[in-house]
């Protein structure tokens, strides 16, 4: 510990720049690992695209109409899919038409059997050029998904026409290295907090060292 503190006291590089560089390099290393692992999984057929129908989900707050569209019955319609086969899941592409503004749409996920859905594990869509919504899930095992296709105003049902729901739509290599808004937030916040902690520790060490010299 003493050697580490002495090294910290001799540090000459600007601490904030060093902390940000370390965190960004670490994030890039994680992205590279995920890209490599998914490439190997895809080569083995583990990430094959799969077309899905609304009927494959456990539905709540949705009712199918005679013309094949779906009508919301309350303000929180849900489409739940359980990953009983243990498939690798990375993306969900939803192409749908709405009779009115869908407001907030999001995709919840769980990573353990029996786990409840929570706001801590949800992703928001990225609008594609063709108007569809693409949800990108974090790397790792996914046990269940809950798609909230819209958030209707109370007493104002929404008619949804699902054109296509595609799981594991092929994504380009660049998509692995484009941070989400949450990742951008983390890459700004946490290196700054680390830099502040390191700076305080360095100042405390230098102050203690100076006091020892004065006593001598």
C-alpha positions in Angstrom: 0.0 0.0 0.0 2.8 2.4 0.9 4.4 1.9 -2.6 1.1 2.6 -4.3 0.7 5.8 -2.4 4.2 6.9 -3.2 3.5 6.1 -6.9 0.3 8.2 -6.6 2.3 11.1 -5.2 4.8 11.0 -8.0 2.1 11.0 -10.7 2.8 13.7 -13.2 0.1 13.1 -15.9 -3.1 15.1 -15.4 -5.3 12.9 -13.3 -8.6 13.6 -15.1 -7.1 12.8 -18.5 -5.6 9.6 -17.2 -8.8 8.5 -15.6 -10.9 9.2 -18.8 -8.3 7.5 -20.9 -8.3 4.3 -18.7 -12.1 4.2 -18.7 -12.5 4.7 -22.4 -9.9 2.1 -23.2 -11.6 -0.3 -20.8 -15.0 0.4 -22.5 -13.4 -0.2 -26.0 -11.9 -3.5 -24.8 -15.4 -4.7 -23.6 -16.9 -3.7 -26.9 -14.2 -5.6 -28.8 -14.8 -8.7 -26.6 -18.6 -8.5 -27.2 -18.1 -8.1 -30.9 -15.7 -11.1 -31.1 -17.9 -13.3 -28.9 -21.0 -12.5 -30.9 -19.2 -13.1 -34.2 -18.2 -16.5 -33.0 -21.7 -17.2 -31.8 -23.2 -16.0 -35.1 -20.8 -18.2 -37.1 -22.1 -21.2 -35.1 -25.7 -20.3 -35.9 -26.5 -19.0 -32.4 -27.6 -15.6 -33.4 -29.8 -16.5 -36.4 -32.5 -13.9 -37.1 -36.0 -15.0 -36.2 -39.3 -13.5 -37.4 -41.9 -13.3 -34.6 -45.6 -12.8 -34.4 -47.6 -11.0 -31.6 -49.2 -14.4 -30.9 -45.8 -15.7 -29.8 -45.9 -13.3 -26.9 -47.9 -13.4 -23.7 -50.2 -10.4 -24.3 -51.7 -8.0 -21.7 -53.8 -5.0 -22.5 -54.0 -5.9 -26.2 -56.9 -7.3 -28.3 -56.7 -8.4 -31.9 -59.2 -6.9 -34.3 -60.8 -8.6 -37.3 -58.5 -6.8 -39.7 -55.4 -8.2 -37.9 -54.5 -5.0 -36.0 -54.3 -4.8 -32.3 -56.2 -2.5 -30.0 -54.9 -1.3 -26.6 -57.3 -1.9 -23.7 -55.5 0.1 -21.1 -52.6 2.5 -20.5 -50.0 -0.2 -20.1 -50.1 -2.8 -22.9 -47.4 -5.5 -22.6 -46.0 -8.2 -24.8 -43.9 -10.8 -22.8 -41.7 -13.4 -24.3 -40.0 -16.1 -22.3 -36.7 -17.5 -23.6 -37.5 -21.1 -22.8 -34.9 -22.4 -25.4 -32.1 -20.3 -24.0 -31.5 -18.4 -27.2 -28.8 -15.8 -27.5 -30.7 -12.5 -27.9 -29.0 -9.2 -28.9 -31.6 -7.1 -30.8 -35.3 -6.8 -31.4 -36.5 -4.8 -34.4 -40.2 -3.7 -34.3 -41.8 -2.3 -37.4 -45.3 -1.1 -36.5 -47.9 1.5 -37.5 -49.9 3.4 -34.9 -53.2 5.2 -35.2 -51.9 8.0 -33.0 -48.6 9.0 -31.2 -47.4 5.9 -29.2 -45.6 8.0 -26.7 -43.0 6.1 -24.7 -42.0 2.7 -26.0 -39.4 0.5 -24.3 -38.1 -3.1 -23.9 -37.6 -4.6 -20.5 -35.4 -7.7 -20.0 -34.4 -10.1 -17.3 -31.2 -12.0 -16.9 -32.2 -14.6 -14.2 -35.1 -17.1 -14.0 -37.9 -15.8 -11.9 -36.6 -12.2 -11.9 -39.2 -9.4 -12.0 -39.1 -6.8 -14.7 -37.8 -3.4 -13.4 -36.7 0.0 -14.7 -33.1 -0.9 -14.0 -33.2 -3.3 -16.9 -34.8 -1.7 -19.9 -33.6 -0.2 -23.2 -35.2 2.4 -25.4 -35.5 2.2 -29.2 -33.3 3.7 -31.9 -35.3 4.9 -34.8 -34.2 3.4 -38.1 -34.4 5.2 -41.5 -37.4 3.2 -42.5 -39.3 4.2 -39.3 -38.9 0.9 -37.5 -37.5 0.8 -33.9 -34.4 -1.2 -33.0 -33.8 -2.3 -29.4 -30.2 -3.3 -28.6 -29.9 -5.5 -25.5 -26.8 -5.7 -23.3 -24.4 -8.6 -23.7 -25.2 -11.6 -21.7 -27.9 -14.2 -21.0 -31.5 -13.0 -21.5 -34.3 -15.0 -19.8 -37.3 -12.9 -20.8 -38.4 -9.8 -22.7 -41.3 -7.4 -22.1 -42.1 -5.1 -25.0 -44.2 -2.1 -24.1 -45.3 -1.1 -27.6 -46.8 2.2 -26.6 -48.1 4.2 -23.6 -51.6 5.4 -24.5 -53.3 8.3 -22.9 -56.0 7.2 -20.4 -59.2 6.5 -22.2 -57.6 6.9 -25.7 -57.0 3.5 -27.2 -54.3 3.0 -29.8 -54.6 0.8 -32.8 -51.3 -1.0 -33.7 -50.5 -2.7 -36.9 -47.4 -4.9 -36.6 -45.6 -5.1 -39.9 -42.7 -7.2 -38.6 -41.0 -8.2 -35.3 -37.5 -9.5 -35.9 -35.2 -10.9 -33.2 -31.4 -10.8 -33.8 -31.6 -8.7 -36.9 -28.0 -8.6 -38.3 -26.1 -5.5 -37.1 -22.9 -4.0 -38.5 -19.7 -4.2 -36.6 -19.8 -0.4 -35.9 -22.9 -0.8 -33.8 -20.9 -2.5 -31.1 -18.7 0.6 -30.7 -21.4 3.2 -30.7 -22.3 4.0 -27.1 -25.9 4.3 -25.9 -27.0 7.5 -24.1 -26.6 5.7 -20.8 -23.1 4.6 -21.7 -22.2 8.1 -22.7 -23.6 9.3 -19.3 -21.5 6.7 -17.5 -18.3 7.5 -19.5 -18.7 11.2 -18.5 -19.7 10.6 -14.8 -17.6 7.8 -13.5 -14.2 8.8 -14.8 -14.8 12.2 -13.3 -15.7 10.7 -9.9 -12.6 8.5 -10.1 -10.4 11.5 -11.0 -11.8 13.4 -8.0 -11.2 10.4 -5.6 -7.6 9.9 -7.0 -6.9 13.7 -6.7 -8.1 13.8 -3.1 -6.0 10.7 -2.2 -3.0 12.3 -3.9 -3.4 15.6 -2.0 -3.8 13.8 1.3 -0.6 11.8 0.6 1.4 14.8 -0.3 0.1 16.7 2.8 1.0 13.8 5.0 4.5 13.6 3.4 5.1 17.3 3.9 4.1 17.2 7.5 6.5 14.3 8.1 9.3 16.3 6.6 8.5 19.4 8.7 8.6 17.3 11.8 12.1 16.0 10.9 
